[in-house]
Amino acid sequence: MKPPMRISVPSETAPRELRVALTPDSVARLVKAGFQPAVQRGAGVRAGFSDEAYAAAGATIAPDFPTTVAGAAIVAKV
């Protein structure tokens, strides 16, 4: 059996960027579809989404950028 595709969401680094590539709702839909999302710790904070919301939606919370993107088939950024 093939492992689920990993989709990574790193923190945005552009100055004054408040958006995040995926919301917790989007993450929940991806999990339901069989994907494995990983979100960098704090990636959604400036957009109003907590790490806890992403974890509740099924994402893995990664501590840093290298861990977030390791093994990713897709990296979602704004």
N, C-alpha and C positions, 0 to 999 in steps of 0.2 A: 504494500500500500504506500502510495506517495505521501510524504509529509505535507502539511498545509503550507500554502504560500505565505511568506512573511512580508508584511507591509509595515514600513517604519515611518514614524512621524518625529523628526528631530525638532528641537526648538528653532524658531526663526532667529536669525542673527542680524538682520537689517535694522538700522536705527529707526526708532519710532514705529516698527512693525508690530501691530497688535493682534494680527490674525494667526490662526493655526490651521494647518492643512485639513485636519479631520476633527469633527466634534465627537463627543462621546456617543451621540445618537448614530453617527456614521460608523463608528467603531463597532457598535452593537450589531448593526446590519452586516458588516463585514464578517464578524465572528459567526453570525447565524448562517452566512453563506459559506463558511468553512475556511476562512482566512485566519491568519495569526498576526494581529496587529501588535506592534511594540511602539510605545510612546515615550519619548525622553522626559525624564522628571522635570516638571515645571513648564512643559511645552505649551500647555493651554492656559496657564495662569493669566497672562495679559489679555486673553480673549474671554476670561471669565469661567474657565473650566478647570476644576481641580484634578489632581492626580487620582484622587479617590473616585471621581466620576468616571474617569477612563478605566480604572481597575474594575469598577462595578459593571462596566459595559463589556468587560472581557479582555481588555488590553493588558499586556505585560508592561510594567513601568520600568524603564531602563535608566540607570544612574547617570549616563553620560552619552555623548555623541557616538564614540566608537562602538559602544555596546548596543546602542539603538540601531545602528545601520548594519551591524555584523550579520551576515547571512541573509540580508534583505533582498527580495526579488524586485521590490518597488520601494522607492523613497519618496514620500509625499511631502512637498514643501509648497509654500505660497510663492 
